[in-house]
Amino acid sequence: MLIAFHKPYGVLSQFNRNPDEPEQRTLAEFDLPEEVFPIGRLDMDSEGLLLLTDENEIVHRLLHPKFRHRRRYLLQVEGAPEEADLEKLRRGGVEIKGYKTLPCRAKVHKGEPDFPPRDPPIRERADIPATWLTMELREGKNRQVRRMTAAIGYPTLRLVRVGVGRFPLGDLKQGHWKELGSDEREFLFQC
């Protein structure tokens, strides 16, 4: 079984609650099949496509670094990055926590994405613009996208994973999930 889930902001990518934080939202509230588990993670303050499965081979194919599967994100950053800033991300070598990132694709996203407003809303500053970017990575370290944009001087305000491989989040509504058929599964493994 392979499931695509549109994880909302503020939800942990796990089923169990931390006993010290019983009010914390988890995947348990979304009536997902009992036998599935998340493939990787999306931070609590990130949104978008989270895959879940009960098949270890799928986990291996999507997470092992040798396969370098694409992960696509739309993100809103504080400020207005210049082309030279984005080039630092594209050519790689941004250092985060003693690790040098691989090259990625990064560009300014034209227009405003069609996402519902975040609850709670992101912070807005009248004197500092916010810019939407599209980024595509072939690696997935902890909080990597946020750390990369911070390293070039543009903190991430909102982060939405919009695709894995060639499989898109599409019009899957926040908090909803669907089981993927064999044709949709193949899109995950196409890079």
C-alpha positions in Angstrom: 0.0 0.0 0.0 1.3 3.5 -0.9 -0.5 6.6 0.2 -0.2 10.3 -0.7 -1.2 12.6 2.2 -1.4 16.4 2.2 0.1 17.1 5.6 -1.2 20.3 7.2 1.0 22.8 9.1 1.4 21.9 12.8 1.1 18.1 12.4 4.0 15.8 13.4 5.0 13.2 10.8 4.3 10.4 13.2 1.4 8.6 14.8 2.4 8.6 18.4 2.0 11.6 20.7 4.7 12.8 22.9 3.4 12.2 26.5 4.9 15.6 27.5 2.8 17.4 24.8 -0.6 15.6 24.7 -2.2 18.4 22.6 0.3 18.0 19.8 -1.4 17.0 16.5 -0.2 13.8 14.8 -1.0 11.6 11.8 -3.3 9.6 14.1 -6.2 12.1 13.6 -6.5 11.5 9.8 -7.9 7.9 9.8 -5.0 6.5 7.8 -4.7 2.7 7.6 -3.0 1.2 10.7 -0.3 -0.6 8.8 1.3 2.4 7.1 4.2 4.5 8.3 5.7 7.7 6.9 8.4 7.6 4.2 10.8 10.2 5.6 9.5 13.3 7.3 8.1 16.7 6.9 8.8 19.0 9.8 5.9 20.0 12.0 6.0 23.5 10.5 6.1 22.3 6.9 3.2 21.3 4.7 2.5 19.3 1.6 3.1 15.8 0.2 3.9 13.1 2.7 4.1 9.6 1.5 3.2 6.6 3.7 3.5 2.9 3.0 3.7 -0.6 4.5 6.3 -1.7 1.9 10.0 -1.5 3.0 11.3 -1.7 -0.6 9.5 1.6 -1.5 11.1 3.2 1.5 14.5 2.1 0.4 14.0 3.2 -3.2 12.8 6.7 -2.1 15.1 7.4 0.8 18.5 5.8 0.0 20.9 8.5 -1.1 22.2 6.5 -4.1 18.8 7.0 -5.8 18.8 10.8 -5.4 15.1 11.2 -5.9 13.8 14.6 -6.6 11.8 16.5 -3.9 10.1 19.7 -5.1 9.1 22.5 -2.8 7.4 25.9 -3.1 8.6 28.1 -0.3 8.0 31.7 0.8 11.1 33.5 2.1 11.6 36.8 3.8 13.2 39.2 1.4 13.8 39.3 -2.3 16.7 37.0 -3.3 18.8 38.1 -6.3 19.9 35.8 -9.0 23.4 35.6 -7.5 21.9 34.4 -4.2 20.0 31.6 -6.0 23.1 30.7 -7.9 24.8 29.8 -4.6 22.0 27.2 -4.1 22.2 25.9 -7.7 25.9 25.3 -7.7 26.0 23.6 -4.3 28.4 24.2 -1.6 26.1 25.9 0.9 27.3 24.8 4.2 24.8 23.7 6.8 25.8 22.1 10.1 29.2 21.0 8.8 27.6 19.5 5.6 28.1 20.9 2.1 24.8 20.6 0.1 24.5 19.2 -3.3 23.5 21.5 -6.2 19.8 22.0 -6.5 17.4 23.8 -8.8 16.2 27.2 -7.4 14.3 30.0 -9.0 11.8 32.7 -8.2 8.2 31.4 -8.5 6.1 33.6 -10.8 2.9 34.7 -9.1 1.2 33.6 -5.9 0.7 29.8 -5.4 -2.9 28.6 -5.0 -2.6 27.4 -1.4 -5.2 28.1 1.3 -3.9 30.6 3.9 -1.8 29.0 6.6 -3.3 28.7 10.0 -1.7 30.4 11.9 -0.8 33.0 9.3 2.9 33.6 8.5 4.4 36.7 10.0 4.4 39.7 7.7 6.5 42.8 7.9 5.5 45.9 6.0 9.1 47.0 5.3 10.4 43.5 4.2 9.0 41.8 1.1 8.3 38.1 0.9 9.1 36.0 -2.2 8.0 32.6 -3.3 10.7 30.3 -4.6 10.6 26.9 -6.3 13.4 24.5 -5.2 14.2 20.9 -6.2 16.6 18.9 -4.2 18.0 15.3 -4.6 18.9 14.9 -1.0 16.9 15.4 2.2 18.7 16.3 5.4 16.9 17.5 8.5 15.4 21.0 7.9 17.6 21.3 4.8 15.6 23.7 2.7 15.1 26.1 5.7 18.8 25.9 6.5 19.8 26.5 2.9 17.7 29.6 2.5 18.9 30.9 5.9 22.5 30.4 4.8 22.1 32.8 1.9 20.3 35.3 4.1 16.6 34.6 3.3 14.7 32.8 6.1 11.9 30.5 5.1 8.5 31.6 6.2 6.4 28.9 4.6 7.4 25.6 3.1 5.2 23.2 1.0 6.5 20.0 -0.6 4.7 19.8 -3.9 6.2 16.7 -5.4 8.4 13.6 -5.1 10.0 12.2 -8.3 7.5 13.1 -11.0 4.5 12.6 -8.7 2.8 15.9 -7.8 0.8 16.9 -4.8 -1.7 18.2 -7.3 -5.2 19.2 -6.0 -5.1 16.8 -3.0 -6.7 18.9 -0.2 -5.0 19.6 3.1 -5.6 16.8 5.6 -6.8 14.4 2.9 -5.1 11.3 1.5 -5.4 8.8 -1.3 -4.0 5.4 -2.1 -1.8 5.4 -5.2 -2.4 3.1 -8.1 0.4 1.4 -10.0 0.5 4.1 -12.7 0.9 6.8 -10.0 3.5 4.8 -8.1 5.7 4.8 -11.3 5.8 8.6 -11.3 7.5 8.5 -7.9 10.5 6.6 -9.2 11.0 8.7 -12.4 13.6 11.4 -11.9 
